[in-house]
Amino acid sequence: MVETTNKFNGKVETTHLDLFRSIYGELVRAVRILQEEFGEERVFKILSERRSEFARKWVEASMKDQGPISCLRDFSSVYLEQVSGNTENYQTFEVEEDSDERLRIRMKECIWADAFRALDAGDIGHVWLCQADFVSARGFHPCVKLKRAKTLMQGDDYCDMEYVWEGEAE
């Protein structure tokens, strides 16, 4: 069998950040055009709804091979494994507290925030990515709640993420 190469399989040398800027730059341009046509509020509402839907499906798919979550410790174990394994080159974070009462994380670096802010689109990045974190938290279990007051995407020095367990597990 003769192996053929396809020009689309060629390697391109670029940085992670340049790649993210390129990919999300197209999204930003499209969103800005839609905002001019339909207004920021309407476009952001649609973006938030669609991204939330995607976040729910992503959590559902990622949980297929996991055991049930019945407390914050279960959530913490699954969440930290996923974040550590999937985002090593894209985020830098520190676990400030991992207890029965809360999982508190300080996100110090985030390539998504760097990319969107470089595109002068932290507002779009916040709606597209950051707000979906709240939906994702509930997707792991309805009792998991995310509390956050700061985000890199909005220009803060870090993201403060605090996950707590509210209510009774079923």
Wavefront OBJ file of the C-alpha trace (Angstrom):
o trace
v 0.000 0.000 0.000
v 1.368 3.389 -0.962
v 1.042 5.999 1.758
v 0.179 9.468 0.587
v 0.496 12.646 2.526
v -2.115 15.311 2.632
v -1.068 18.939 2.760
v -3.639 19.535 5.495
v -1.743 17.213 7.832
v 1.408 19.347 7.731
v 2.714 20.774 10.983
v 2.622 24.476 11.733
v 4.913 26.070 14.271
v 3.117 28.537 16.483
v 2.644 29.260 20.153
v -0.375 28.094 22.106
v -1.329 31.728 22.661
v -1.059 32.664 18.983
v -3.174 29.649 18.084
v -5.845 30.639 20.606
v -5.803 34.249 19.384
v -6.251 33.053 15.821
v -9.103 30.675 16.617
v -10.979 32.998 18.951
v -10.264 36.035 16.789
v -12.758 34.716 14.270
v -15.362 34.239 16.990
v -14.768 37.768 18.261
v -15.161 39.280 14.789
v -18.397 37.356 14.216
v -19.822 38.342 17.605
v -18.986 42.034 17.054
v -20.808 41.939 13.695
v -23.828 40.282 15.320
v -23.786 42.855 18.126
v -23.947 45.675 15.574
v -26.905 43.995 13.896
v -28.894 42.707 16.888
v -27.506 44.446 19.972
v -25.079 43.315 22.646
v -27.676 42.131 25.164
v -29.464 39.838 22.718
v -26.250 38.386 21.290
v -24.758 37.780 24.747
v -27.967 36.092 25.879
v -27.811 33.693 22.928
v -24.083 33.045 23.419
v -24.601 32.330 27.100
v -27.497 29.946 26.454
v -25.637 27.993 23.755
v -22.409 27.804 25.719
v -24.308 26.664 28.822
v -25.914 23.910 26.766
v -22.480 22.816 25.541
v -21.088 22.924 29.105
v -23.874 20.665 30.380
v -23.224 18.153 27.609
v -19.455 18.261 28.188
v -19.860 17.518 31.908
v -22.339 14.747 31.155
v -19.909 13.125 28.688
v -16.928 13.540 31.017
v -18.815 11.895 33.880
v -19.739 8.708 31.986
v -16.697 6.841 33.297
v -16.824 8.341 36.791
v -18.546 7.033 39.863
v -21.453 8.956 41.379
v -20.771 12.226 43.148
v -22.401 12.329 46.556
v -20.374 14.997 48.385
v -17.979 17.868 47.782
v -14.953 15.585 48.247
v -16.159 13.391 45.359
v -16.576 16.491 43.192
v -13.176 17.851 44.203
v -11.430 14.632 43.282
v -13.033 14.432 39.835
v -12.751 18.147 39.102
v -9.098 18.513 40.081
v -8.154 15.428 38.079
v -9.860 16.830 34.990
v -8.457 20.341 35.373
v -4.941 19.127 36.090
v -4.906 16.655 33.248
v -6.556 18.724 30.544
v -5.215 22.232 30.987
v -1.569 21.929 32.007
v -0.344 24.146 29.156
v -3.261 26.561 29.397
v -3.797 27.440 33.049
v -1.839 27.896 36.254
v -3.767 27.489 39.468
v -3.294 26.904 43.147
v -5.632 24.952 45.395
v -6.037 27.139 48.469
v -8.473 24.867 50.295
v -9.734 21.367 49.643
v -11.967 20.399 52.553
v -15.363 18.868 53.218
v -16.838 22.397 53.197
v -15.219 23.969 50.145
v -12.832 23.686 47.253
v -11.146 27.043 46.782
v -8.941 27.620 43.758
v -6.931 30.656 42.714
v -6.451 30.689 38.950
v -3.288 32.700 38.325
v -2.902 32.302 34.568
v -5.412 31.452 31.862
v -4.611 31.309 28.164
v -8.248 31.973 27.289
v -8.204 35.220 29.291
v -4.894 36.227 27.714
v -6.208 35.506 24.217
v -9.564 37.266 24.591
v -8.056 40.264 26.378
v -5.391 40.575 23.669
v -8.295 40.742 21.210
v -9.937 43.460 23.362
v -12.784 41.020 23.922
v -12.751 40.129 27.602
v -16.492 40.782 27.605
v -17.056 38.085 24.979
v -14.671 35.669 26.684
v -16.476 36.159 29.977
v -19.858 35.338 28.446
v -18.514 32.513 26.258
v -16.281 30.787 28.805
v -16.383 32.110 32.363
v -20.136 32.136 32.852
v -20.353 28.518 31.707
v -18.328 27.492 34.774
v -21.428 27.988 36.914
v -23.479 25.635 34.733
v -20.631 23.111 34.670
v -20.492 23.073 38.471
v -24.182 22.172 38.726
v -23.687 19.604 35.968
v -21.396 17.570 38.188
v -24.111 17.502 40.828
v -27.057 19.837 41.533
v -25.685 20.516 45.036
v -22.333 21.841 43.750
v -22.337 25.629 43.590
v -19.595 27.914 42.298
v -18.997 31.282 43.928
v -16.693 33.721 42.155
v -16.101 37.456 42.412
v -12.953 37.908 40.317
v -11.837 36.746 36.879
v -8.711 37.226 34.847
v -10.996 37.670 31.856
v -12.435 40.838 33.405
v -9.003 42.228 34.261
v -8.565 40.988 37.815
v -5.211 39.591 38.978
v -6.698 36.104 39.379
v -9.920 34.108 39.301
v -11.256 33.197 42.715
v -13.235 30.005 42.433
v -14.975 28.595 45.475
v -17.051 25.452 45.140
v -19.419 24.543 47.962
v -22.038 21.873 48.553
v -25.525 23.306 49.082
v -28.533 21.197 49.914
v -29.021 17.495 50.405
v -27.696 14.845 48.046
v -30.382 12.643 46.552
l 1 2 3 4 5 6 7 8 9 10 11 12 13 14 15 16 17 18 19 20 21 22 23 24 25 26 27 28 29 30 31 32 33 34 35 36 37 38 39 40 41 42 43 44 45 46 47 48 49 50 51 52 53 54 55 56 57 58 59 60 61 62 63 64 65 66 67 68 69 70 71 72 73 74 75 76 77 78 79 80 81 82 83 84 85 86 87 88 89 90 91 92 93 94 95 96 97 98 99 100 101 102 103 104 105 106 107 108 109 110 111 112 113 114 115 116 117 118 119 120 121 122 123 124 125 126 127 128 129 130 131 132 133 134 135 136 137 138 139 140 141 142 143 144 145 146 147 148 149 150 151 152 153 154 155 156 157 158 159 160 161 162 163 164 165 166 167 168 169 170
